[in-house]
Amino acid sequence: MSKARITVVGGGIGGFTAAIALLRQGFAVTLLEAAPAFAEVGAGVTLSPNAMKGYVHLGLAERIAAAGVEPARQRIQHWQDGRLIRAIDRSDMRTRYGAPYVYIHRADLHAILVDAATEAGGALLTDAGVVAVEGTTAILHDGRRVEGDLVIGADGLKSVVRQLFEPEAAHFTGHIVWRALAPVTPALADLAEWPGMHIGPGRMVVRYPVRGSQILNMVFFARQDGWTQDGWTIPAERSDLETTFQGWAPEVQSMIAAAPEGRLYKWAINARKPLSTWIIEDKVALLGDAAHAMTPFMGQGAACAIEDAIVLSRALADSGSAGAALKRYVAARHERATFIQQESNANADRLQAANTELFGLEGLRNEDTLGLLDYDCRTVPV
Ligand SMILES: Cc1cc2nc3c(=O)[nH]c(=O)nc-3n(C[C@H](O)[C@H](O)[C@H](O)COP(=O)(O)OP(=O)(O)OC[C@H]3O[C@@H](n4cnc5c(N)ncnc54)[C@H](O)[C@@H]3O)c2cc1C
């Protein structure tokens, strides 16, 4: 199959990881990105060792780790007084899993992926929004037609390619989020040194350092009944956070005070219900959020996109036909991604339960205890 021409729709984490993996296997790849430039929102992302194994496979792990921060530990704290509920040791991730645990600014990760895909010889097109797919041809917004042998839909939550599978739009999950980046001042130093989260009824606050621990990535989660605005960069006021997190611990108030006015954004968390399959014959496959957009309460959405990309590239390289490869891909990936989608929802209820004091007392269920970090997309049977 190595001469096949593959069209990847979407230049996010999933699309770029797939493009690099496929180019390395000898496929001719055209990547189509709707935006006028390759870019990612100004926020952090956690790449747990299962995700980083994908980048070890692509020879990019050390570049990514060097651009990010590897935490030695994390803590989960009580919303009211910040008391320690649970400490998590992250100092042994490389020896335990064979890959690091990395916090990184999304723009820094994106720059590394764009470079690697360019070096590998990909045809990378911006301002190339796909409006429809006919067979294995992608139709662009300006009428251009991109012919190929296979289309991979990596076009995220609002995937156009997914419309071949179901007409429904993504649904609002009842969770909203504010995010901000702030310089690590003395008031935030302990929070950068000990990344983690404050948990409380119906709300939580996550923080971790990026860019050499010079910047603190802060994410504030709450629940809300309805939502009508669209976009990832809706400007928000600090006073929204002061009201929503009134009575929360002093460290949370320090984070709110540090959130820069004018660069504080909010958005709705939308997700997808599981699809029964992500492939159409030998023509189309979905990956990442286009296939299984999930709530972020396990920090595994990008990890799943990376795992999908590596497993799909392995299936295509090892199969005699695209049809056989796509079947092997979906068989290898569907159950795991669907499980993580469901567990991510359940984790919101566990982390944001009415009685914070009881958190984890009946046994903790998270990405560590569920064994999600053990998964190895390089060697899992395909
Ligand atoms: C608050 C929050 C925190 C999160 N934190 C984490 C975390 O710590 N760890 C983790 O693993 N995951 C995390 N996630 C999930 C993660 O961000 C997503 O799962 C991941 O970015 C999905 O990548 P993707 O490439 O599938 O889609 P996207 O990143 O959405 O990329 C899709 C790309 O396709 C382009 N596109 C869209 N439509 C078209 C079209 N018609 N034609 C061409 N191009 C198109 C878009 O412009 C975009 O570049 C978090 C999510 C949220 C909401």
The ligand as an SDF file (V2000), in Angstrom:
LIG
                    3D

 53 58  0  0  0  0  0  0  0  0999 V2000
  -10.3560   22.2150   28.2400 C   0  0  0  0  0  0  0  0  0  0  0  0
   -9.7440   21.0870   27.4910 C   0  0  0  0  0  0  0  0  0  0  0  0
   -8.5470   20.5570   27.9630 C   0  0  0  0  0  0  0  0  0  0  0  0
   -7.9790   19.4500   27.3180 C   0  0  0  0  0  0  0  0  0  0  0  0
   -6.8240   18.9380   27.8220 N   0  0  0  0  0  0  0  0  0  0  0  0
   -6.3020   17.8150   27.2650 C   0  0  0  0  0  0  0  0  0  0  0  0
   -5.1220   17.2270   27.8050 C   0  0  0  0  0  0  0  0  0  0  0  0
   -4.5310   17.7620   28.7610 O   0  0  0  0  0  0  0  0  0  0  0  0
   -4.6500   16.0790   27.2450 N   0  0  0  0  0  0  0  0  0  0  0  0
   -5.2570   15.4960   26.1650 C   0  0  0  0  0  0  0  0  0  0  0  0
   -4.7930   14.4400   25.7020 O   0  0  0  0  0  0  0  0  0  0  0  0
   -6.3680   16.0580   25.6130 N   0  0  0  0  0  0  0  0  0  0  0  0
   -6.8930   17.1900   26.1200 C   0  0  0  0  0  0  0  0  0  0  0  0
   -7.9970   17.7680   25.5720 N   0  0  0  0  0  0  0  0  0  0  0  0
   -8.5670   17.2020   24.3320 C   0  0  0  0  0  0  0  0  0  0  0  0
   -7.7690   17.6050   23.1070 C   0  0  0  0  0  0  0  0  0  0  0  0
   -7.6050   19.0060   23.0600 O   0  0  0  0  0  0  0  0  0  0  0  0
   -8.4610   17.1460   21.8230 C   0  0  0  0  0  0  0  0  0  0  0  0
   -8.9280   15.8400   21.9620 O   0  0  0  0  0  0  0  0  0  0  0  0
   -7.4730   17.1760   20.6480 C   0  0  0  0  0  0  0  0  0  0  0  0
   -7.0070   18.4880   20.4280 O   0  0  0  0  0  0  0  0  0  0  0  0
   -8.1210   16.6390   19.3830 C   0  0  0  0  0  0  0  0  0  0  0  0
   -7.2320   16.7310   18.3140 O   0  0  0  0  0  0  0  0  0  0  0  0
   -7.7530   16.5550   16.8260 P   0  0  0  0  0  0  0  0  0  0  0  0
   -6.5410   16.7140   15.9740 O   0  0  0  0  0  0  0  0  0  0  0  0
   -8.5690   15.3280   16.7130 O   0  0  0  0  0  0  0  0  0  0  0  0
   -8.7700   17.7580   16.5960 O   0  0  0  0  0  0  0  0  0  0  0  0
   -8.5130   19.3260   16.6100 P   0  0  0  0  0  0  0  0  0  0  0  0
   -7.4110   19.6830   17.5280 O   0  0  0  0  0  0  0  0  0  0  0  0
   -9.8310   19.9630   16.8160 O   0  0  0  0  0  0  0  0  0  0  0  0
   -8.0000   19.6550   15.1440 O   0  0  0  0  0  0  0  0  0  0  0  0
   -8.8700   19.6700   14.0500 C   0  0  0  0  0  0  0  0  0  0  0  0
   -8.2410   20.5250   12.9620 C   0  0  0  0  0  0  0  0  0  0  0  0
   -9.0540   20.4200   11.7980 O   0  0  0  0  0  0  0  0  0  0  0  0
   -9.2790   21.7030   11.2550 C   0  0  0  0  0  0  0  0  0  0  0  0
  -10.5650   21.6280   10.5320 N   0  0  0  0  0  0  0  0  0  0  0  0
  -11.8070   21.6030   11.0510 C   0  0  0  0  0  0  0  0  0  0  0  0
  -12.7210   21.4870   10.0990 N   0  0  0  0  0  0  0  0  0  0  0  0
  -12.0350   21.4260    8.9300 C   0  0  0  0  0  0  0  0  0  0  0  0
  -12.4400   21.2910    7.5730 C   0  0  0  0  0  0  0  0  0  0  0  0
  -13.7250   21.1970    7.2240 N   0  0  0  0  0  0  0  0  0  0  0  0
  -11.4710   21.2710    6.6130 N   0  0  0  0  0  0  0  0  0  0  0  0
  -10.1510   21.3470    6.9460 C   0  0  0  0  0  0  0  0  0  0  0  0
   -9.7340   21.4880    8.2170 N   0  0  0  0  0  0  0  0  0  0  0  0
  -10.6480   21.5000    9.1970 C   0  0  0  0  0  0  0  0  0  0  0  0
   -9.3040   22.6260   12.4500 C   0  0  0  0  0  0  0  0  0  0  0  0
   -9.0350   23.9680   12.0740 O   0  0  0  0  0  0  0  0  0  0  0  0
   -8.1940   22.0140   13.3020 C   0  0  0  0  0  0  0  0  0  0  0  0
   -6.9170   22.5110   12.9820 O   0  0  0  0  0  0  0  0  0  0  0  0
   -8.5890   18.8760   26.1670 C   0  0  0  0  0  0  0  0  0  0  0  0
   -9.7680   19.4500   25.6670 C   0  0  0  0  0  0  0  0  0  0  0  0
  -10.3310   20.5320   26.3280 C   0  0  0  0  0  0  0  0  0  0  0  0
  -11.6140   21.0960   25.7760 C   0  0  0  0  0  0  0  0  0  0  0  0
  1  2  1  0
  2  3  1  0
  2 52  2  0
  3  4  2  0
  4  5  1  0
  4 50  1  0
  5  6  2  0
  6  7  1  0
  6 13  1  0
  7  8  2  0
  7  9  1  0
  9 10  1  0
 10 11  2  0
 10 12  1  0
 12 13  2  0
 13 14  1  0
 14 15  1  0
 14 50  1  0
 15 16  1  0
 16 17  1  0
 16 18  1  0
 18 19  1  0
 18 20  1  0
 20 21  1  0
 20 22  1  0
 22 23  1  0
 23 24  1  0
 24 25  2  0
 24 26  1  0
 24 27  1  0
 27 28  1  0
 28 29  2  0
 28 30  1  0
 28 31  1  0
 31 32  1  0
 32 33  1  0
 33 34  1  0
 33 48  1  0
 34 35  1  0
 35 36  1  0
 35 46  1  0
 36 37  1  0
 36 45  1  0
 37 38  2  0
 38 39  1  0
 39 40  1  0
 39 45  2  0
 40 41  1  0
 40 42  2  0
 42 43  1  0
 43 44  2  0
 44 45  1  0
 46 47  1  0
 46 48  1  0
 48 49  1  0
 50 51  2  0
 51 52  1  0
 52 53  1  0
M  END
$$$$
